[in-house]
Amino acid sequence: MSNFFKKYLSYLKNNPGHYWFKDKLYGWGWVPATWQGWLVIALYVVILVLLALTIDSNSSRREVAFMFILPVVILTTLLLVIIYKKGERPRWQWGNPPDREEK
């Protein structure tokens, strides 16, 4: 299993385009590859937690919609825009492609 993590870390470090987010090795999507990418993800999670803390059992449906759901949708859209602009173009892959193999 540690061999897998070594290959994965090697894949993330092989980043000549200086992408904040690289393609996942398995499946479709991205993974943070630099400290900037990790910072964006950390801020996203912290803001989500803070938004969740504003909701309690006394919150009305309207309050939940405008104080939680709408900000989450906007925040998630912003996250995806940042990832798309600062990351590799998304594509489906299953493992390290031959043209990206470590030399």
Legacy VTK file of the C-alpha trace (Angstrom):
# vtk DataFile Version 3.0
C-alpha trace
ASCII
DATASET POLYDATA
POINTS 103 float
0.000 0.000 0.000
2.845 2.417 0.706
4.028 1.904 -2.879
0.674 3.290 -4.043
1.097 6.434 -1.933
4.656 6.919 -3.188
3.428 6.735 -6.796
0.568 9.108 -5.998
2.869 11.659 -4.356
5.246 11.359 -7.285
2.324 12.018 -9.642
1.338 15.154 -7.685
4.907 16.453 -7.570
5.274 16.004 -11.338
3.523 19.308 -11.983
5.325 21.315 -14.697
2.168 23.387 -15.313
2.122 24.468 -11.634
-1.538 23.511 -11.354
-3.177 24.042 -7.994
-5.376 21.003 -8.690
-4.415 17.931 -10.701
-6.605 15.213 -12.170
-7.391 12.357 -9.848
-5.479 9.235 -10.800
-8.631 7.137 -10.632
-11.958 8.506 -11.813
-13.003 12.015 -12.791
-12.221 15.098 -10.746
-9.384 16.915 -9.085
-7.115 16.678 -6.088
-5.159 19.574 -4.521
-1.546 19.493 -5.715
-0.050 22.652 -4.161
-0.393 24.588 -0.940
-2.657 27.061 -2.765
-5.048 24.256 -3.689
-5.078 22.956 -0.127
-5.716 26.488 1.166
-8.731 26.878 -1.143
-10.148 23.543 0.063
-9.487 24.415 3.728
-11.235 27.785 3.382
-14.181 26.096 1.667
-14.544 23.585 4.521
-14.170 26.241 7.247
-16.827 28.445 5.640
-19.177 25.447 5.262
-18.767 24.624 8.956
-19.411 28.243 9.940
-22.539 28.298 7.778
-23.737 25.044 9.338
-23.305 26.524 12.817
-25.826 29.265 11.958
-28.623 26.701 11.665
-30.429 25.356 14.709
-33.746 23.712 15.519
-35.442 27.137 15.720
-34.411 28.137 12.180
-37.279 28.609 9.761
-37.251 27.037 6.304
-36.754 30.465 4.760
-33.786 31.133 7.035
-32.257 27.763 6.142
-32.760 28.445 2.440
-31.237 31.933 2.454
-28.666 31.596 5.222
-27.370 28.101 4.403
-28.464 26.511 1.127
-28.015 29.577 -1.107
-24.550 30.425 0.287
-23.481 26.765 -0.068
-24.573 26.722 -3.726
-22.749 29.999 -4.421
-19.641 28.876 -2.507
-19.550 25.512 -4.294
-19.929 27.212 -7.679
-17.058 29.539 -6.793
-14.943 26.560 -5.711
-15.579 24.793 -9.017
-14.688 27.934 -10.994
-11.397 28.275 -9.094
-10.586 24.592 -9.572
-11.422 24.740 -13.274
-9.267 27.855 -13.805
-6.310 26.712 -11.675
-6.451 22.988 -12.401
-5.870 20.564 -15.206
-8.699 20.028 -17.651
-10.953 17.328 -16.222
-10.955 13.919 -17.831
-11.636 10.348 -16.901
-8.547 8.289 -16.146
-7.719 5.058 -14.427
-4.126 5.142 -13.244
-1.120 7.111 -14.415
-1.390 7.486 -18.216
1.635 6.235 -20.202
2.457 9.747 -21.474
2.681 10.985 -17.859
4.712 8.123 -16.422
7.628 9.154 -14.232
10.843 9.068 -16.221
LINES 1 104
103 0 1 2 3 4 5 6 7 8 9 10 11 12 13 14 15 16 17 18 19 20 21 22 23 24 25 26 27 28 29 30 31 32 33 34 35 36 37 38 39 40 41 42 43 44 45 46 47 48 49 50 51 52 53 54 55 56 57 58 59 60 61 62 63 64 65 66 67 68 69 70 71 72 73 74 75 76 77 78 79 80 81 82 83 84 85 86 87 88 89 90 91 92 93 94 95 96 97 98 99 100 101 102
